[in-house]
Amino acid sequence: MLVNIRDTGAVGDGVTRDTEAIQRAVDMCADAGGGRVFVPAGEYLTGRIVLRSNITLEFGEGGTFLAATDMEADYPYLPDGPEDQSIYARFRREGIDLGDTRQHKVAVLFACGARNVTITGRGGINGNYLNILERHPAPDKPRWASYKRAFTETYGRVGTGLFKRPVLIFLQNCENVHIEDVRLFDAPFYTVQFRSCRGVFIHDVTVDNDLRADNSDGFHFSSCCDVHIRDCRLRCGDDCIAVDGNDSRDSSHVTISGCTFQSAVSSVRLFTCLALNRDKRNAVRGTAVRDVDISNCTVIDATTLLSLHGDEGTVERVNVSNVSGTLSALGAVFIITSHASRVRDIRLSGLRFRANGVGYIYSHTDDGIDGVSISDASFDVAPRTKLYGGGVDMPTFEELGIPQYGPMPVYFFDHYMPYFLEIKRAGNVLLKDVTVRWSEGDLSEMPELIARHKEFWYGGKLQPWSVGYDWPAIWISESHDVRGENLRVTGYGDAEAVRVENSTGVNLDV
């Protein structure tokens, strides 16, 4: 069955609310056992559309859904069905309201428990974020400050619900999902969120968000498996792609290939837990992210290529190969951290980057990280003054004045990135055919930064290399069994090429 949304009453003038007409078209096809819903040229103002099984939503050239702005009228309360086994539904049944867009199913396209869903075509979805968020001019900030928070923290909040900004596409407990060719842009929150989905195929999709828009992730997967992303272009104010286990089950078998990333934060973030809400933290603390392959991608700009944060649970079997790019934002090429988790078998190869930092491998415990390989990698580092000076040792919640949360989750590690490669409390690390070159940077604002932020840095407890100008290319501390073969590295300034402290089994060929 083919239904044109014009035939069910949609106007497409960007002013008339077309939600009911679009939903009628979807329901007609679904009631007939499935079919194709066609969106012809026009701008269709719409609230939440609920997709169902065996539906193909096809955007014709120039056909665009425009996210409506009335959070109460356009995205009304939607009861949880028996097919909704998400962590959010569980909490709601227990009377716990996380005040989260996803718990309230605030989305332009939403589906739960659907199978065989396809979103395709030469049009797309306009998230309409400038009309949804409160507009404020970006405040004047020093050059080292983050430029992505151009709005107040009250954006999109309605009543007591925090972050009630629509996700463009939110798919939950769905199977065999295809998203192809469409353009998704100006998202005020996540662009596409998948929770507990199986069999997701994304090809040739363009995500184009404002780099200042908080939480405007491209594709965010929670507890999903068999995910395949290829040949996509993502420009996001938050992570381009994120994978976690935060729907209380594992994420696994994810492939990302041939994609282009531009982000105010990370190109790809893999993490477990990172939940400050105690109820949510207890529900997801044992989950895993495993079997992730990232290959043949390009980073136009970001703070990192890979942010891997094991808060609790497990992150294992991650392979990154043949990725190149430039990181002019203030970060490092990769971050691999463990707070109270097991991080195992992480392999990076064929990296070619110009950045202002190499990477960070850090475990909060002695056995958190085991088995990291970095091979055939070249880093051209131009050090620039960073917001936190690049590498403040991990603070605790007690030091932040909120002791009830205990040790700080490693989510915050992406603010602590050195210029060199730091390896701290890691085991069985192989560095092979690694080059670190230093080029001219800009550290002229470092003294002012230190003076301005010294008290914020937890009583001025800066790492010694945060205030100096001489760094090794590789700094190893409190680690064991670190091998290096054919390392072409030199220190910055007058520093040695490699510095080793309180470590055993370190054997490096420099």
N, C-alpha and C positions, 0 to 999 in steps of 0.2 A: 504494500500500500504506500502511496505517495500523497502527502498532504502539504500544500503550500499554506504557510501561515496567513497569507493574505485572504485565503478562502475561508479561514475561520475568524476573520474580523480584525487582524492586525493592521495597523495604519502605517507605522514606520516613519513618522515625522519627527521623532526625537522628543516629542512633547506629550503625546497621548500615551497613557499607560497600556501596554500591549500584553501584560502578564496573562490575563485570562484567555486571550485569543491564542497565545502560544501554547499555554497549557492544554487547551482544547485539542490542538493539533497533535500534541504528544499523546494525549489520552486516546484519541481516535485510533492512532496507529497501534498503541499498546493493547487496546481492547480487541483489535483485530488480529492479535498474535505477533505484532511487530510491523515495522515499516520505516519509511524515510520521511522526516520532517524537513521541508525545504524553507530556507530563509532567503528571500530575494533581496535585491538591493534596497537599502533603506536603513534608517537608524531606529531601532525598536527599543523604546524605554520599557524596562521590565524589572520586576522584583524576582523572587525565587521561582524558578521553574523546576519541577520534580521530574527527572528522567526515569524511565522504566526499562525493563528488560527488552532486548531485541529492537532497540531504537537507534537509528542513525540520524543525527542532527547535522544537516548539510547547509553550510553557509555559501550562498552564491556570491559572486564577486560584488563587493560593495555592501553586502548584508552584514549588519553589525547589531549586536545586543548592547544597549547602554544601561549600565547598572543604575537602578532607581535609588533615590537618596533617603526616603523615609524608612528608617530602620524598623519602626513598629508596624506600619501599614504594608510595606513592601516585602517584609521578611517576617511574617507573623509566626507565632508559636506553632511548632510542628511536633505533634506527639511522637514519642518513640514507638516504633513498631517492634514486633517480636524478632524481626531480622536484625535489629540494631543491637549488636553485642559490643559496641565500642565502650571504651573506658568512660567516656562522657555520659553515655546512657546509663551505665552502671552507677555512676556517681549521682545522676539525677534521680534514679530510683531510690537511692539511699538518702535523698534530700540534700545532697552536696552540690551547690552551684558554684562552678569555677569562674563564672562570669566571662566566658570565653566565646568568641564568635563561633567556634566549631561546635561547642556544646549546644548552642542555640541554632545551629544549622543556618546561619546567615550566609547565603551564597546565591549567586545568580543562577548557576546550574547545580542541582543537588540530586544525588541518587544514593539509596541505601539498599543493599541486598540485590542489586540489579546485575544481570548478566548480558553479555554481548551488547555493549554500549559503544557507539562510535560517534566522535565529534570531528567533523572534517569540513573542508571547503576553503574558499578563497576570501572569506570574510573573517569575523571573529567577535571578540567581546571587549568593549571599552569599559574599564572599571570606574571611570568618572571620578577619580579620586580627588580632584581639586574641588569638586562640589560636595563631596562627602566629608572631607577633612576640613577643619578650620584653617583658613589661610592666614599665615603670618610671614613676614619677611624673615629671611635667615639672619640671625644676629651676627654682629661682627665678632670674629674669632681669630685667634692666632692661626697661622698657616698649618700648625701641627694638629689642630683640633679636628675632630670628625666633622665632615660636612654633610653627613646624611640626615642628622636630626634638625630639619629646617622647620619643624612644627612643634607645638607644645605637646606635653604628654597627655593632654586631655582630648586629643583627636578622636573623634568617632565614638566617644563614650556616651551612652544613652542611659539615663537613669542610674541604676547601680551596676549595670552591665559594662564591664571593661572590654575594650577592644571590639566593640560591636561594629565592625567594619566588614563589608561583605568579601568573602572569598569569591573569586570568579568561578571556579569549578571545584566542588567538594564532593568526592566520591568515597563512600564508606561501605565496607564489606561487599565490594563489587568484584566481578570476575570477567575476564576477557574484555578489557577496555582498550580502545584504540583512539588516540588523538593525533590527527594528521593535518598538516598544511596550514592550520589556522593561525591568526595573529591575536594574541592576548596582550592587552596594553593598559597602562595607567591603573594598575591594581592598587587599591587602598590598603590591602592586606595580602595574604598569600594569593598567588595567582592560581595555582592548582594544588589542592590538598588531597592526598590519598591516605585513607586509614583502613588497615586490614584488608587490602585489596590483593588479588592474585591474578597474574597474567595481565600486565600493563605494557602497552606498546605505544611509544611516542616518537613520531617521526616528522622532521621538517616543520617544526613549530617555532614561531617567533614569539618571544616574550620581551616586551619593551616597556619597562617601568621607569619612573623617575628615580634617579639614584639617591634622592633625599628621602624617599618614602620609607618609613620604618616598617619592618616586617613584610616587605613586598617580595618575599621569596618567589622564586620561579616555580619549581616543582618540589613539593615537600611530601615525603613518604614516611608514614609511621606504621610499623609492623606490616610491611608489604613484602611479597616475594614474587619472583619471576617478573622482574621489571626490566624493560629494554628501552633505552633512550638513544636516539641517533640523529645526527645532522640537524640539531636544533641551535637556535641563536637566542641567548638569554642576556638581558640587561636588567639588573635588579638592584633595588636599594638594600636588599638583604641577601641571604645566600641564594645563589642561582639554583643549586640542587642540594637538598638536605635529606638525609636518611637517618631514621631513628627507630627505636623499639618501643615507642611511647604509647602504643595502644595495647600494652601489656602482653605482647608476644614478639617474636623475633622478626627482624627484617633480613632477607637473604636473597642471593642470586640476582644481583643488580648489575646491569652493564650500561656504561655511558661511553659513547664513541662519536667522534666526528663533530663535537659540539664547540661552540664559541661562547666564551663567558666574559661579561663585564659586570662588576659588582662593587658596591660600596663596602661589602664584607667579604665573604668567602665564595670561591667558585663552587666548591663542593664541601659540604660539612657532613661528617658521619659522627653520630654520638649516641650515647645511652644515658637515660635518665635526664639530668640537668633540670630537674623540676624543683622549684622552691616550695610549692604547695606540698605540705606534708602528706596529705592523703594520696595525691597523685604520685609522689615520690615512692611511697610504700608499695603502690600498685605496680610500678614499672621497674623497680630497682634490679630485678634479676634477668632482664631481657638482653638480647644480643643483636649485633649487626655483624653479618658475616658474608663472605663470598661476594665482594664488590670489585668490579673491574672497570677502570677508567682508562681510555686509550685514545690516542690520535686527536687530541683536543687543543684548542688555542685559547689563551687568556689575553684579552685586550687590556684589562686592568682589573685589579681586585686587591684586597689586603692579603689574601692567601690563595694558592691553588687548592690545597687540602687542609681542612681543619678537622682533625680526628680527635674526639674527646671521649674517652672512656671514663664516665663518672662512676657508675656501678655496672654490674653485669659484665659483658664480654664484647670486644671488637676484635675480629680475627679474619684472616685471609683476605686482605685488601691489596690489590695490584693496580699500580698507576704506571702507565708507560707512554712514551712518545708524546709528551705534552710540552708546549713552549709558550712563552709569552713575556709580558712586561707587567710588573707590579709597581706602579708609581704611587699608589696609595700606601699608607704607612703600615707595613706588615712584614711578613716573611713568606717564603715559598710554601713551607709546610709546617704544620704543628701536629705533633703526635703526643698526646698526654693521657695519663691515667691518674684518676683520683683514688678510687677504691675498686678498680676494675681489673680485668685481665685483657691486655692488649697483646695480640700474638700474630706473627707472620704477616708483617707489613712490608711490601716491596715497592720501591720507587725506582724507575729506570728510564733512561732516555729523556731526562728533563733538561730544557734549555731556557734559562730565565735571566732577565735583567730585573733586579729588585733592590730593595734597601735592607734585606735580611735574608739569610739562607734558610734556617729552620730551627725547630725546637723539639727535642725529644725528652720528655720529662715525666717521671712517675713520682707520685706523692708517697708511694711505698716502695720497699726494696724489690718486690717481685711483680710489680704492676705491668712492666713492659719487657717482653722477651721475644727476640726474633725480628729485627728490622734490617732491611737491606736497601742500600742506596747505591746504584751503579750507573755508569755511563751518564753522569750528570755534570752540567756546567752552570755555574752561578756567577754572574757579573754583578757585584754588589756596589751600589753607590749610596753610602750611608747618609741618611738625612735625620734631622731631629724628629723624634717620635713623641707622641702624646705622653707616654709613660717612660720615655727614655730608652725603651727597648730592653725589657728584662728585669723587672722588679720581682724579687722572690715572692712566692705565693703567699698572700695574706690569709688570715682566718676570719670567720665571721666575728669572732670576739674583737679582733682589731678594727672591724668596721662598726662595732657598737651594736651588733645584732647577734648575740651569742646563741640564741635559741636554735639557729640553723647548723651549729657545729662548724666543721671545716668547710671552707668555700668550695662549691663544685667547680670542676675544671672548665665549665663554660666560660669563665672569666679569664682563662689563660690566653685568649687571643689578644688581650691587651698587653701581654708580657713577652714580646718577641725581640730577641737579640738580633744584632747585625750579622753575627757569624753562625756557625752550626754549634748549638749547645746540646750535649748529651748528658743527662743527669738522672741517675738511678735507673739505668737500663741495662739489659743483659743480652748477649749474643747479637751484637750489632756488626754488620759488614758494610764497609765503605770501599767501593771498588771503582777505579777510574773516575774519580771526582775532582773537579776543578773549581777553585774559588779564586776569582780575580776581583781586585778592588779598583774602582774607578772614582773619579772626583764626585763628591757629594756636597752636602750643605749642612754643616753642624753649627752654623753661626748662632742659632737661637738656643743652643743647649744650655748655656749659663742662665739665660733668662727663664727657660723652662724649669730648671732645677730650683731656682729661687722662687718661682711662682707656685710650684707644686710640692715643695719639700714636705710641708705638714701633711698634705694629702697622702704622701707616700709613707703612711704609717710611721710617723715619728722620724722620718728621714732615713729609714733603713733601706737605702739604695744598695743595689749590687755595686761593687767597686768599679766595674767596667761601664756602669751607666753614666758615671760622671767623668770618665777618662776618655782618651782618644786613641788608645792603643789596645787592639784586640787581636787574639789569635784567629785563624780561620776556623779552627775546630777546638772546642773546649769540652773536655770530658771530666766528669766528676762523679764520685760515688757509684761508678758503674763497673761492670765486669764483662770480660770476654768481648772486647771490641777489636776488630781486625780492620786494617786498612791496606789496600793494594793499589799501587800506582796513583797516589794522591798528589795532585799538582796544586798545592795551596801555599799561600804566604800570609803572614800576619799583616794587620793594618797598623800603620805607623811604625813604631819600633818593636812591636810585639813579635813573639815567636810564632811559627806557623801553627803549632799544636801545643795545647796546654793540657796536662793530665794531673788530676788531683784525687787522692783517696780512692783509687781504682785498682782493680786487679785484672790480669790477663789481657792487657792492652798491648797490641802489636801492630804498629803502623809503619808502612813503607811510604815515606814522604820524600 
